[in-house]
C-alpha cells in the first residue's frame, strides 16, 4: 500500500511491526526512541546514501499527507511509513523493485541491531468467503456433539484458521490436515485394488505375473501406498463427491471466474468447469498438490515451468480462492473421518 511520484523520484509505503509486539506505541518507544509515546512529536529516521543533494534517501516516520489521503480513499490507514526520495524509477515495476530492495535491506538491519521485525503494510485481498449457500443459523441451533474428531488434524485446522494474512502458511496447514489421513485412505484404496484382482476369475496364485500384478498395484511408500499425489487424490475420492466439488466451484461468481480464467501463473493444472465430463477430483488433486510443491520446494530451478511461491509475491496474494478450496476439502475430510462420540 503506497504511492509513487516519478517527477520527483519519491516512493512511499506504509510499514508495520510484525509479531506479538506490533502496536504503534511499541514502535514509538523502541524504534523512534519516543519515551513519551507522543505520536505528534515523532522525529523521522533519515538515512542518506551520500552527502550530495541528489543522494538516494530513506526516511522512516509519520506518513505524508498524500499517503494518508490515498489510504483514506482506499479504505486503509497507516501510522508509519518508509519514504524513498531521489529515486530514478520511472515505471511501476522499477518503483516496486526499488521499494522492496531498500525496505528489505533497512528492515533487516533494524531487526539485527534493534530486534524489531518490520514489514511493508500490504493490502490483503478481499476474500469471497467460502461459505456461500450455507444456511444462516444461530446459537439456538447448537446441539450436543454426536461426533468427535482426531485432535492432531483439528489442531492443524485451527492453526490454519489463525494464519489469516499469511497465505502460504495457511495453505500448508490445511494441506497437513489432509496429509494426516493419507496413509489411512491410501490403504483403503490399496485394499480395494487387491480385492478386485483376487475376485478376477483369471487370477491364479501359482503364476508369478499374477502376483507381480498385485505388487504393482500397491507400490508401497514409507507412509501409505502410492506416491504422495496419488495418496492425496485417494483422500479426496473417499471424502468429497464430484457433485459437492462442482457445487463449491460454482457457488460464487468470483470463484467461478477465477477458475474459468485458469490462473496458470499459480498452477499449470486448470479446472475445466465447462467440461461436464471432466474428472474434477483428479484435476483438483493435481492442482492443489502442484501449489503445495511450489510452496515447499523453494529451490529455484530454471528448468521448471513454475517457480517457487514466495511470501509477498503477487501470486501469493492471489491464492485466496485456492485456500478456500483446500479449506473446503479439509473440512469435508474432518467430517468424513469423524467417529461417534463415546
Phi and psi in degrees as GROMACS dihedral restraints (atoms count N, CA, C in turn):
[ dihedral_restraints ]
;  ai    aj    ak    al  type     phi  dphi    fc
    3     4     5     6     1  -163.7    20    10
    4     5     6     7     1  -177.9    20    10
    6     7     8     9     1  -134.7    20    10
    7     8     9    10     1   161.1    20    10
    9    10    11    12     1  -147.1    20    10
   10    11    12    13     1   139.0    20    10
   12    13    14    15     1  -123.4    20    10
   13    14    15    16     1   109.4    20    10
   15    16    17    18     1   -68.6    20    10
   16    17    18    19     1   -28.8    20    10
   18    19    20    21     1   -63.5    20    10
   19    20    21    22     1   -44.0    20    10
   21    22    23    24     1  -107.7    20    10
   22    23    24    25     1     8.4    20    10
   24    25    26    27     1    68.7    20    10
   25    26    27    28     1    34.0    20    10
   27    28    29    30     1  -105.7    20    10
   28    29    30    31     1   133.0    20    10
   30    31    32    33     1  -128.7    20    10
   31    32    33    34     1   133.0    20    10
   33    34    35    36     1  -143.0    20    10
   34    35    36    37     1   139.7    20    10
   36    37    38    39     1  -146.5    20    10
   37    38    39    40     1   151.3    20    10
   39    40    41    42     1   -69.3    20    10
   40    41    42    43     1   149.8    20    10
   42    43    44    45     1  -130.3    20    10
   43    44    45    46     1   159.8    20    10
   45    46    47    48     1  -149.6    20    10
   46    47    48    49     1   157.0    20    10
   48    49    50    51     1   -82.6    20    10
   49    50    51    52     1   147.4    20    10
   51    52    53    54     1  -114.7    20    10
   52    53    54    55     1   156.1    20    10
   54    55    56    57     1   102.1    20    10
   55    56    57    58     1  -167.1    20    10
   57    58    59    60     1   -68.0    20    10
   58    59    60    61     1   -37.5    20    10
   60    61    62    63     1   -95.8    20    10
   61    62    63    64     1    67.2    20    10
   63    64    65    66     1  -110.0    20    10
   64    65    66    67     1    15.5    20    10
   66    67    68    69     1   -79.2    20    10
   67    68    69    70     1   152.2    20    10
   69    70    71    72     1   -58.2    20    10
   70    71    72    73     1   -36.2    20    10
   72    73    74    75     1   -64.4    20    10
   73    74    75    76     1   -32.7    20    10
   75    76    77    78     1   -64.8    20    10
   76    77    78    79     1   -42.9    20    10
   78    79    80    81     1   -66.7    20    10
   79    80    81    82     1   -38.8    20    10
   81    82    83    84     1   -56.9    20    10
   82    83    84    85     1   -43.4    20    10
   84    85    86    87     1   -78.9    20    10
   85    86    87    88     1   -45.4    20    10
   87    88    89    90     1   -84.7    20    10
   88    89    90    91     1   -46.8    20    10
   90    91    92    93     1   -84.0    20    10
   91    92    93    94     1   -45.2    20    10
   93    94    95    96     1   -97.1    20    10
   94    95    96    97     1     2.1    20    10
   96    97    98    99     1    51.6    20    10
   97    98    99   100     1    41.1    20    10
   99   100   101   102     1  -101.5    20    10
  100   101   102   103     1    89.5    20    10
  102   103   104   105     1   -64.8    20    10
  103   104   105   106     1   -28.1    20    10
  105   106   107   108     1   -77.4    20    10
  106   107   108   109     1   -10.8    20    10
  108   109   110   111     1    54.3    20    10
  109   110   111   112     1    41.2    20    10
  111   112   113   114     1   -97.4    20    10
  112   113   114   115     1   107.4    20    10
  114   115   116   117     1   -61.5    20    10
  115   116   117   118     1   -32.2    20    10
  117   118   119   120     1   -70.6    20    10
  118   119   120   121     1   -18.7    20    10
  120   121   122   123     1  -108.1    20    10
  121   122   123   124     1    20.0    20    10
  123   124   125   126     1   -64.7    20    10
  124   125   126   127     1   127.7    20    10
  126   127   128   129     1   -96.4    20    10
  127   128   129   130     1   125.0    20    10
  129   130   131   132     1   -67.6    20    10
  130   131   132   133     1   151.5    20    10
  132   133   134   135     1   -92.4    20    10
  133   134   135   136     1   119.2    20    10
  135   136   137   138     1  -117.3    20    10
  136   137   138   139     1   125.4    20    10
  138   139   140   141     1  -125.7    20    10
  139   140   141   142     1   121.2    20    10
  141   142   143   144     1  -110.2    20    10
  142   143   144   145     1   144.0    20    10
  144   145   146   147     1   -68.3    20    10
  145   146   147   148     1   -37.7    20    10
  147   148   149   150     1  -152.8    20    10
  148   149   150   151     1  -171.3    20    10
  150   151   152   153     1   -92.6    20    10
  151   152   153   154     1     4.8    20    10
  153   154   155   156     1   -79.8    20    10
  154   155   156   157     1   161.0    20    10
  156   157   158   159     1   -67.8    20    10
  157   158   159   160     1   -26.7    20    10
  159   160   161   162     1   -98.0    20    10
  160   161   162   163     1    17.0    20    10
  162   163   164   165     1   -63.4    20    10
  163   164   165   166     1   140.4    20    10
  165   166   167   168     1   -64.1    20    10
  166   167   168   169     1   127.2    20    10
  168   169   170   171     1  -129.7    20    10
  169   170   171   172     1   138.7    20    10
  171   172   173   174     1  -115.6    20    10
  172   173   174   175     1   130.8    20    10
  174   175   176   177     1  -130.4    20    10
  175   176   177   178     1   140.2    20    10
  177   178   179   180     1  -116.8    20    10
  178   179   180   181     1   129.6    20    10
  180   181   182   183     1   173.6    20    10
  181   182   183   184     1  -153.8    20    10
  183   184   185   186     1   -68.6    20    10
  184   185   186   187     1   145.6    20    10
  186   187   188   189     1   -69.1    20    10
  187   188   189   190     1   154.4    20    10
  189   190   191   192     1   -70.2    20    10
  190   191   192   193     1   163.2    20    10
  192   193   194   195     1   -60.8    20    10
  193   194   195   196     1   -35.2    20    10
  195   196   197   198     1   -65.1    20    10
  196   197   198   199     1   -44.0    20    10
  198   199   200   201     1   -67.1    20    10
  199   200   201   202     1   -40.1    20    10
  201   202   203   204     1   -63.6    20    10
  202   203   204   205     1   -40.6    20    10
  204   205   206   207     1   -65.4    20    10
  205   206   207   208     1   -42.0    20    10
  207   208   209   210     1   -63.0    20    10
  208   209   210   211     1   -42.6    20    10
  210   211   212   213     1   -63.4    20    10
  211   212   213   214     1   -38.4    20    10
  213   214   215   216     1   -62.1    20    10
  214   215   216   217     1   -43.3    20    10
  216   217   218   219     1   -66.6    20    10
  217   218   219   220     1   -39.2    20    10
  219   220   221   222     1   -81.2    20    10
  220   221   222   223     1   -10.0    20    10
  222   223   224   225     1    90.2    20    10
  223   224   225   226     1    25.0    20    10
  225   226   227   228     1  -140.9    20    10
  226   227   228   229     1   166.4    20    10
  228   229   230   231     1  -141.5    20    10
  229   230   231   232     1   156.8    20    10
  231   232   233   234     1  -139.3    20    10
  232   233   234   235     1   146.7    20    10
  234   235   236   237     1   -92.8    20    10
  235   236   237   238     1   -25.4    20    10
  237   238   239   240     1  -138.5    20    10
  238   239   240   241     1   159.4    20    10
  240   241   242   243     1  -145.1    20    10
  241   242   243   244     1   161.3    20    10
  243   244   245   246     1  -108.5    20    10
  244   245   246   247     1   131.6    20    10
  246   247   248   249     1  -125.2    20    10
  247   248   249   250     1   126.5    20    10
  249   250   251   252     1  -111.5    20    10
  250   251   252   253     1   127.7    20    10
  252   253   254   255     1  -120.2    20    10
  253   254   255   256     1   157.8    20    10
  255   256   257   258     1    63.9    20    10
  256   257   258   259     1    33.7    20    10
  258   259   260   261     1   -77.8    20    10
  259   260   261   262     1   150.6    20    10
  261   262   263   264     1   -97.1    20    10
  262   263   264   265     1     7.1    20    10
  264   265   266   267     1   -65.2    20    10
  265   266   267   268     1   134.4    20    10
  267   268   269   270     1  -125.9    20    10
  268   269   270   271     1     3.4    20    10
  270   271   272   273     1  -135.6    20    10
  271   272   273   274     1   160.9    20    10
  273   274   275   276     1   -59.6    20    10
  274   275   276   277     1   -44.6    20    10
  276   277   278   279     1   -62.5    20    10
  277   278   279   280     1   -42.7    20    10
  279   280   281   282     1   -66.7    20    10
  280   281   282   283     1   -40.9    20    10
  282   283   284   285     1   -63.9    20    10
  283   284   285   286     1   -42.7    20    10
  285   286   287   288     1   -64.6    20    10
  286   287   288   289     1   -42.2    20    10
  288   289   290   291     1   -63.7    20    10
  289   290   291   292     1   -42.1    20    10
  291   292   293   294     1   -62.8    20    10
  292   293   294   295     1   -45.1    20    10
  294   295   296   297     1   -60.1    20    10
  295   296   297   298     1   -47.4    20    10
  297   298   299   300     1   -67.5    20    10
  298   299   300   301     1   -43.2    20    10
  300   301   302   303     1   -63.9    20    10
  301   302   303   304     1   -47.6    20    10
  303   304   305   306     1   -71.9    20    10
  304   305   306   307     1   -40.6    20    10
  306   307   308   309     1   -67.4    20    10
  307   308   309   310     1   -39.8    20    10
  309   310   311   312     1   -60.2    20    10
  310   311   312   313     1   -40.9    20    10
  312   313   314   315     1   -65.9    20    10
  313   314   315   316     1   -46.1    20    10
  315   316   317   318     1   -73.2    20    10
  316   317   318   319     1   -35.3    20    10
  318   319   320   321     1   -64.6    20    10
  319   320   321   322     1   -39.8    20    10
  321   322   323   324     1   -66.1    20    10
  322   323   324   325     1   -39.3    20    10
  324   325   326   327     1   -63.7    20    10
  325   326   327   328     1   -41.6    20    10
  327   328   329   330     1   -64.3    20    10
  328   329   330   331     1   -40.1    20    10
  330   331   332   333     1   -62.7    20    10
  331   332   333   334     1   -43.8    20    10
  333   334   335   336     1   -71.4    20    10
  334   335   336   337     1   -37.4    20    10
  336   337   338   339     1   -92.2    20    10
  337   338   339   340     1   -33.7    20    10
  339   340   341   342     1  -113.5    20    10
  340   341   342   343     1   -22.2    20    10
  342   343   344   345     1    82.8    20    10
  343   344   345   346     1    28.0    20    10
  345   346   347   348     1  -115.0    20    10
  346   347   348   349     1   113.5    20    10
  348   349   350   351     1   -80.7    20    10
  349   350   351   352     1   124.7    20    10
  351   352   353   354     1  -118.8    20    10
  352   353   354   355     1   158.6    20    10
  354   355   356   357     1  -149.4    20    10
  355   356   357   358     1   159.9    20    10
  357   358   359   360     1   -66.2    20    10
  358   359   360   361     1   144.5    20    10
  360   361   362   363     1   -85.0    20    10
  361   362   363   364     1   112.9    20    10
  363   364   365   366     1  -108.9    20    10
  364   365   366   367     1   146.8    20    10
  366   367   368   369     1   -76.3    20    10
  367   368   369   370     1   125.5    20    10
  369   370   371   372     1   -83.0    20    10
  370   371   372   373     1   141.5    20    10
  372   373   374   375     1   -65.9    20    10
  373   374   375   376     1   143.3    20    10
  375   376   377   378     1   -74.9    20    10
  376   377   378   379     1   118.9    20    10
  378   379   380   381     1   -75.5    20    10
  379   380   381   382     1   144.6    20    10
  381   382   383   384     1   -85.2    20    10
  382   383   384   385     1    -1.9    20    10
  384   385   386   387     1    61.4    20    10
  385   386   387   388     1   125.5    20    10
  387   388   389   390     1   -89.2    20    10
  388   389   390   391     1    23.6    20    10
  390   391   392   393     1  -118.6    20    10
  391   392   393   394     1    21.5    20    10
  393   394   395   396     1   -60.5    20    10
  394   395   396   397     1   140.7    20    10
  396   397   398   399     1    88.8    20    10
  397   398   399   400     1    -9.4    20    10
  399   400   401   402     1   -78.9    20    10
  400   401   402   403     1   125.0    20    10
  402   403   404   405     1   -63.4    20    10
  403   404   405   406     1   142.0    20    10
  405   406   407   408     1   -72.8    20    10
  406   407   408   409     1   132.3    20    10
  408   409   410   411     1  -133.0    20    10
  409   410   411   412     1   166.8    20    10
  411   412   413   414     1  -128.2    20    10
  412   413   414   415     1  -176.7    20    10
  414   415   416   417     1   -65.8    20    10
  415   416   417   418     1   -18.9    20    10
  417   418   419   420     1   -72.8    20    10
  418   419   420   421     1   -12.1    20    10
  420   421   422   423     1   -85.5    20    10
  421   422   423   424     1    -6.2    20    10
  423   424   425   426     1   -68.1    20    10
  424   425   426   427     1   147.2    20    10
  426   427   428   429     1  -142.2    20    10
  427   428   429   430     1   165.3    20    10
  429   430   431   432     1   -62.3    20    10
  430   431   432   433     1   132.3    20    10
  432   433   434   435     1   -61.9    20    10
  433   434   435   436     1   137.5    20    10
  435   436   437   438     1   -97.1    20    10
  436   437   438   439     1   -17.7    20    10
  438   439   440   441     1  -125.5    20    10
  439   440   441   442     1   155.9    20    10
  441   442   443   444     1  -123.4    20    10
  442   443   444   445     1   160.2    20    10
  444   445   446   447     1  -125.7    20    10
  445   446   447   448     1   151.9    20    10
  447   448   449   450     1   -62.1    20    10
  448   449   450   451     1   129.2    20    10
  450   451   452   453     1   -65.7    20    10
  451   452   453   454     1   -34.7    20    10
  453   454   455   456     1   -64.3    20    10
  454   455   456   457     1   -53.6    20    10
  456   457   458   459     1   -67.0    20    10
  457   458   459   460     1   -28.6    20    10
  459   460   461   462     1   -65.9    20    10
  460   461   462   463     1   -37.7    20    10
  462   463   464   465     1   -62.0    20    10
  463   464   465   466     1   -41.6    20    10
  465   466   467   468     1   -66.5    20    10
  466   467   468   469     1   -36.2    20    10
  468   469   470   471     1   -63.6    20    10
  469   470   471   472     1   -45.3    20    10
  471   472   473   474     1   -68.1    20    10
  472   473   474   475     1   -33.2    20    10
  474   475   476   477     1   -63.7    20    10
  475   476   477   478     1   -41.8    20    10
  477   478   479   480     1   -62.8    20    10
  478   479   480   481     1   -40.9    20    10
  480   481   482   483     1   -61.0    20    10
  481   482   483   484     1   -35.9    20    10
  483   484   485   486     1   -79.4    20    10
  484   485   486   487     1    -8.8    20    10
  486   487   488   489     1   -95.5    20    10
  487   488   489   490     1    27.7    20    10
  489   490   491   492     1   -61.0    20    10
  490   491   492   493     1   139.3    20    10
  492   493   494   495     1    88.5    20    10
  493   494   495   496     1    -6.9    20    10
  495   496   497   498     1  -124.8    20    10
  496   497   498   499     1    75.3    20    10
  498   499   500   501     1   -58.3    20    10
  499   500   501   502     1   -39.2    20    10
  501   502   503   504     1   -66.0    20    10
  502   503   504   505     1   -45.2    20    10
  504   505   506   507     1   -64.3    20    10
  505   506   507   508     1   -40.9    20    10
  507   508   509   510     1   -64.8    20    10
  508   509   510   511     1   -44.1    20    10
  510   511   512   513     1   -60.2    20    10
  511   512   513   514     1   -46.8    20    10
  513   514   515   516     1   -64.4    20    10
  514   515   516   517     1   -36.8    20    10
  516   517   518   519     1   -64.7    20    10
  517   518   519   520     1   -42.9    20    10
  519   520   521   522     1   -64.6    20    10
  520   521   522   523     1   -39.2    20    10
  522   523   524   525     1   -61.1    20    10
  523   524   525   526     1   -38.3    20    10
  525   526   527   528     1   -67.3    20    10
  526   527   528   529     1   -27.3    20    10
  528   529   530   531     1   -59.2    20    10
  529   530   531   532     1   -46.2    20    10
  531   532   533   534     1   -69.7    20    10
  532   533   534   535     1   -37.9    20    10
  534   535   536   537     1   -59.7    20    10
  535   536   537   538     1   -34.2    20    10
  537   538   539   540     1   -57.9    20    10
  538   539   540   541     1   -35.9    20    10
  540   541   542   543     1   -95.5    20    10
  541   542   543   544     1     0.2    20    10
  543   544   545   546     1   -58.2    20    10
  544   545   546   547     1   -47.8    20    10
  546   547   548   549     1   -59.8    20    10
  547   548   549   550     1   -40.8    20    10
  549   550   551   552     1   -61.2    20    10
  550   551   552   553     1   -52.5    20    10
  552   553   554   555     1   -79.3    20    10
  553   554   555   556     1   -28.4    20    10
  555   556   557   558     1   -69.8    20    10
  556   557   558   559     1   -32.6    20    10
  558   559   560   561     1   -65.1    20    10
  559   560   561   562     1   -41.4    20    10
  561   562   563   564     1   -60.6    20    10
  562   563   564   565     1   -42.1    20    10
  564   565   566   567     1   -66.3    20    10
  565   566   567   568     1   -39.3    20    10
  567   568   569   570     1   -64.3    20    10
  568   569   570   571     1   -40.6    20    10
  570   571   572   573     1   -61.8    20    10
  571   572   573   574     1   -42.0    20    10
  573   574   575   576     1   -62.5    20    10
  574   575   576   577     1   -40.4    20    10
  576   577   578   579     1   -62.8    20    10
  577   578   579   580     1   -45.5    20    10
  579   580   581   582     1   -64.5    20    10
  580   581   582   583     1   -40.9    20    10
  582   583   584   585     1   -60.9    20    10
  583   584   585   586     1   -41.5    20    10
  585   586   587   588     1   -66.0    20    10
  586   587   588   589     1   -37.3    20    10
  588   589   590   591     1   -65.5    20    10
  589   590   591   592     1   -42.8    20    10
  591   592   593   594     1   -67.7    20    10
  592   593   594   595     1   -28.5    20    10
  594   595   596   597     1   -78.0    20    10
  595   596   597   598     1   -13.9    20    10
  597   598   599   600     1   -67.0    20    10
  598   599   600   601     1   122.2    20    10
  600   601   602   603     1   -58.5    20    10
  601   602   603   604     1   -22.0    20    10
  603   604   605   606     1   -83.6    20    10
  604   605   606   607     1    -6.6    20    10
  606   607   608   609     1   -71.5    20    10
  607   608   609   610     1   135.8    20    10
  609   610   611   612     1  -134.9    20    10
  610   611   612   613     1   119.9    20    10
  612   613   614   615     1   -67.5    20    10
  613   614   615   616     1   -10.6    20    10
  615   616   617   618     1   -88.0    20    10
  616   617   618   619     1    -6.2    20    10
  618   619   620   621     1  -106.4    20    10
  619   620   621   622     1   123.3    20    10
  621   622   623   624     1   -57.8    20    10
  622   623   624   625     1   -41.6    20    10
  624   625   626   627     1   -59.7    20    10
  625   626   627   628     1   -31.3    20    10
  627   628   629   630     1   -70.3    20    10
  628   629   630   631     1   -40.6    20    10
  630   631   632   633     1   -66.3    20    10
  631   632   633   634     1   -39.8    20    10
  633   634   635   636     1   -62.3    20    10
  634   635   636   637     1   -32.4    20    10
  636   637   638   639     1   -63.5    20    10
  637   638   639   640     1   -38.8    20    10
  639   640   641   642     1   -65.7    20    10
  640   641   642   643     1   -46.6    20    10
  642   643   644   645     1   -62.2    20    10
  643   644   645   646     1   -39.7    20    10
  645   646   647   648     1   -66.4    20    10
  646   647   648   649     1   -31.0    20    10
  648   649   650   651     1   -73.2    20    10
  649   650   651   652     1   -19.3    20    10
  651   652   653   654     1   -91.2    20    10
  652   653   654   655     1   -53.4    20    10
  654   655   656   657     1    44.2    20    10
  655   656   657   658     1    65.2    20    10
  657   658   659   660     1   -65.9    20    10
  658   659   660   661     1   143.4    20    10
  660   661   662   663     1  -112.2    20    10
  661   662   663   664     1  -174.7    20    10
  663   664   665   666     1   -64.7    20    10
  664   665   666   667     1   -29.4    20    10
  666   667   668   669     1  -134.9    20    10
  667   668   669   670     1   107.7    20    10
  669   670   671   672     1    82.0    20    10
  670   671   672   673     1  -172.5    20    10
  672   673   674   675     1  -113.8    20    10
  673   674   675   676     1   137.0    20    10
  675   676   677   678     1    90.4    20    10
  676   677   678   679     1   169.5    20    10
  678   679   680   681     1   -73.5    20    10
  679   680   681   682     1   172.7    20    10
  681   682   683   684     1   -63.2    20    10
  682   683   684   685     1   -38.8    20    10
  684   685   686   687     1   -65.8    20    10
  685   686   687   688     1   -39.4    20    10
  687   688   689   690     1   -70.0    20    10
  688   689   690   691     1   -33.0    20    10
  690   691   692   693     1   -66.0    20    10
  691   692   693   694     1   -40.2    20    10
  693   694   695   696     1   -60.6    20    10
  694   695   696   697     1   -44.4    20    10
  696   697   698   699     1   -64.2    20    10
  697   698   699   700     1   -36.2    20    10
  699   700   701   702     1   -61.8    20    10
  700   701   702   703     1   -38.5    20    10
  702   703   704   705     1   -62.3    20    10
  703   704   705   706     1   -46.2    20    10
  705   706   707   708     1   -60.8    20    10
  706   707   708   709     1   -44.4    20    10
  708   709   710   711     1   -66.2    20    10
  709   710   711   712     1   -29.8    20    10
  711   712   713   714     1   -82.8    20    10
  712   713   714   715     1   -21.7    20    10
  714   715   716   717     1  -118.2    20    10
  715   716   717   718     1   -18.4    20    10
  717   718   719   720     1  -130.8    20    10
  718   719   720   721     1   134.0    20    10
  720   721   722   723     1   -90.1    20    10
  721   722   723   724     1   153.9    20    10
  723   724   725   726     1   -57.9    20    10
  724   725   726   727     1   -34.0    20    10
  726   727   728   729     1   -66.6    20    10
  727   728   729   730     1   -42.3    20    10
  729   730   731   732     1   -63.5    20    10
  730   731   732   733     1   -40.2    20    10
  732   733   734   735     1   -66.7    20    10
  733   734   735   736     1   -43.7    20    10
  735   736   737   738     1   -64.8    20    10
  736   737   738   739     1   -38.8    20    10
  738   739   740   741     1   -62.6    20    10
  739   740   741   742     1   -37.9    20    10
  741   742   743   744     1   -64.0    20    10
  742   743   744   745     1   -47.4    20    10
  744   745   746   747     1   -60.9    20    10
  745   746   747   748     1   -33.8    20    10
  747   748   749   750     1  -102.6    20    10
  748   749   750   751     1     2.0    20    10
  750   751   752   753     1   -76.0    20    10
  751   752   753   754     1   -15.1    20    10
  753   754   755   756     1  -128.8    20    10
  754   755   756   757     1   132.5    20    10
  756   757   758   759     1   -61.5    20    10
  757   758   759   760     1   -44.1    20    10
  759   760   761   762     1   -66.5    20    10
  760   761   762   763     1   -36.3    20    10
  762   763   764   765     1   -68.3    20    10
  763   764   765   766     1   -43.5    20    10
  765   766   767   768     1   -61.6    20    10
  766   767   768   769     1   -41.8    20    10
  768   769   770   771     1   -63.7    20    10
  769   770   771   772     1   -38.9    20    10
  771   772   773   774     1   -58.3    20    10
  772   773   774   775     1   -48.9    20    10
  774   775   776   777     1   -78.7    20    10
  775   776   777   778     1   -27.4    20    10
  777   778   779   780     1   -65.2    20    10
  778   779   780   781     1   -32.0    20    10
  780   781   782   783     1   -77.9    20    10
  781   782   783   784     1    -6.3    20    10
  783   784   785   786     1    80.5    20    10
  784   785   786   787     1   -39.2    20    10
  786   787   788   789     1    47.1    20    10
  787   788   789   790     1    57.9    20    10
  789   790   791   792     1   -66.7    20    10
  790   791   792   793     1   -17.8    20    10
  792   793   794   795     1   -66.3    20    10
  793   794   795   796     1   -22.4    20    10
  795   796   797   798     1   -98.1    20    10
  796   797   798   799     1   -41.6    20    10
  798   799   800   801     1  -151.3    20    10
  799   800   801   802     1   141.8    20    10
  801   802   803   804     1   -73.9    20    10
  802   803   804   805     1   -25.7    20    10
  804   805   806   807     1   -75.5    20    10
  805   806   807   808     1   118.8    20    10
  807   808   809   810     1   -91.0    20    10
  808   809   810   811     1   165.4    20    10
  810   811   812   813     1  -113.8    20    10
  811   812   813   814     1    96.8    20    10
  813   814   815   816     1   -78.7    20    10
  814   815   816   817     1    81.7    20    10
  816   817   818   819     1   -66.7    20    10
  817   818   819   820     1   -23.6    20    10
  819   820   821   822     1   -73.4    20    10
  820   821   822   823     1   -23.3    20    10
  822   823   824   825     1   -89.9    20    10
  823   824   825   826     1   103.9    20    10
  825   826   827   828     1   -66.3    20    10
  826   827   828   829     1   -21.3    20    10
  828   829   830   831     1   -91.1    20    10
  829   830   831   832     1    -1.0    20    10
  831   832   833   834     1   -68.9    20    10
  832   833   834   835     1   152.2    20    10
  834   835   836   837     1   -91.5    20    10
  835   836   837   838     1    89.3    20    10
  837   838   839   840     1   -62.5    20    10
  838   839   840   841     1   -33.3    20    10
  840   841   842   843     1   -64.4    20    10
  841   842   843   844     1   -47.4    20    10
  843   844   845   846     1   -65.0    20    10
  844   845   846   847     1   -45.5    20    10
  846   847   848   849     1   -65.2    20    10
  847   848   849   850     1   -36.6    20    10
  849   850   851   852     1   -66.9    20    10
  850   851   852   853     1   -43.0    20    10
  852   853   854   855     1   -61.3    20    10
  853   854   855   856     1   -42.8    20    10
  855   856   857   858     1   -63.8    20    10
  856   857   858   859     1   -45.7    20    10
  858   859   860   861     1   -62.3    20    10
  859   860   861   862     1   -49.5    20    10
  861   862   863   864     1   -67.5    20    10
  862   863   864   865     1   -36.1    20    10
  864   865   866   867     1   -67.6    20    10
  865   866   867   868     1   -36.6    20    10
  867   868   869   870     1   -64.3    20    10
  868   869   870   871     1   -41.9    20    10
  870   871   872   873     1   -63.9    20    10
  871   872   873   874     1   -42.3    20    10
  873   874   875   876     1   -57.1    20    10
  874   875   876   877     1   -43.6    20    10
  876   877   878   879     1   -66.3    20    10
  877   878   879   880     1   -36.4    20    10
  879   880   881   882     1   -66.5    20    10
  880   881   882   883     1   -29.3    20    10
  882   883   884   885     1   -79.5    20    10
  883   884   885   886     1   -43.4    20    10
  885   886   887   888     1   -77.3    20    10
  886   887   888   889     1   -41.4    20    10
  888   889   890   891     1   -91.7    20    10
  889   890   891   892     1    91.3    20    10
  891   892   893   894     1   -87.4    20    10
  892   893   894   895     1    -0.7    20    10
  894   895   896   897     1   -68.3    20    10
  895   896   897   898     1   129.0    20    10
  897   898   899   900     1   -80.8    20    10
  898   899   900   901     1   111.4    20    10
  900   901   902   903     1  -113.8    20    10
  901   902   903   904     1   112.9    20    10
  903   904   905   906     1   -64.1    20    10
  904   905   906   907     1   -20.5    20    10
  906   907   908   909     1   -80.2    20    10
  907   908   909   910     1   -14.8    20    10
  909   910   911   912     1   -76.9    20    10
  910   911   912   913     1   143.0    20    10
  912   913   914   915     1   -69.7    20    10
  913   914   915   916     1   -37.9    20    10
  915   916   917   918     1  -115.6    20    10
  916   917   918   919     1   131.8    20    10
  918   919   920   921     1   -85.2    20    10
  919   920   921   922     1   170.0    20    10
  921   922   923   924     1   -60.5    20    10
  922   923   924   925     1   147.6    20    10
  924   925   926   927     1   -85.3    20    10
  925   926   927   928     1   125.0    20    10
  927   928   929   930     1  -114.9    20    10
  928   929   930   931     1   149.7    20    10
  930   931   932   933     1   -56.8    20    10
  931   932   933   934     1   143.5    20    10
  933   934   935   936     1    71.8    20    10
  934   935   936   937     1     4.5    20    10
  936   937   938   939     1   -76.9    20    10
  937   938   939   940     1   158.0    20    10
  939   940   941   942     1   -60.2    20    10
  940   941   942   943     1   -39.6    20    10
  942   943   944   945     1   -59.0    20    10
  943   944   945   946     1   -41.1    20    10
  945   946   947   948     1   -62.1    20    10
  946   947   948   949     1   -39.9    20    10
  948   949   950   951     1   -79.5    20    10
  949   950   951   952     1    -6.0    20    10
  951   952   953   954     1   -90.3    20    10
  952   953   954   955     1     2.1    20    10
  954   955   956   957     1   -77.7    20    10
  955   956   957   958     1    -4.3    20    10
  957   958   959   960     1   -58.0    20    10
  958   959   960   961     1   -36.7    20    10
  960   961   962   963     1   -68.6    20    10
  961   962   963   964     1   -38.5    20    10
  963   964   965   966     1   -71.8    20    10
  964   965   966   967     1   -28.2    20    10
  966   967   968   969     1   -68.9    20    10
  967   968   969   970     1   -41.0    20    10
  969   970   971   972     1   -60.7    20    10
  970   971   972   973     1   -38.0    20    10
  972   973   974   975     1   -63.9    20    10
  973   974   975   976     1   -49.2    20    10
  975   976   977   978     1   -72.7    20    10
  976   977   978   979     1   -26.9    20    10
  978   979   980   981     1   -66.4    20    10
  979   980   981   982     1   -42.9    20    10
  981   982   983   984     1   -58.9    20    10
  982   983   984   985     1   -44.6    20    10
  984   985   986   987     1   -68.7    20    10
  985   986   987   988     1   -43.0    20    10
  987   988   989   990     1   -59.9    20    10
  988   989   990   991     1   -39.7    20    10
  990   991   992   993     1   -63.2    20    10
  991   992   993   994     1   -44.4    20    10
  993   994   995   996     1   -63.3    20    10
  994   995   996   997     1   -38.4    20    10
  996   997   998   999     1   -68.1    20    10
  997   998   999  1000     1   -41.1    20    10
  999  1000  1001  1002     1   -62.3    20    10
 1000  1001  1002  1003     1   -41.6    20    10
 1002  1003  1004  1005     1   -65.6    20    10
 1003  1004  1005  1006     1   -46.6    20    10
 1005  1006  1007  1008     1   -65.7    20    10
 1006  1007  1008  1009     1   -27.6    20    10
 1008  1009  1010  1011     1   -94.8    20    10
 1009  1010  1011  1012     1     1.6    20    10
 1011  1012  1013  1014     1   -71.9    20    10
 1012  1013  1014  1015     1   160.6    20    10
 1014  1015  1016  1017     1  -125.8    20    10
 1015  1016  1017  1018     1   160.3    20    10
 1017  1018  1019  1020     1   -61.4    20    10
 1018  1019  1020  1021     1   139.0    20    10
 1020  1021  1022  1023     1   -63.8    20    10
 1021  1022  1023  1024     1   128.9    20    10
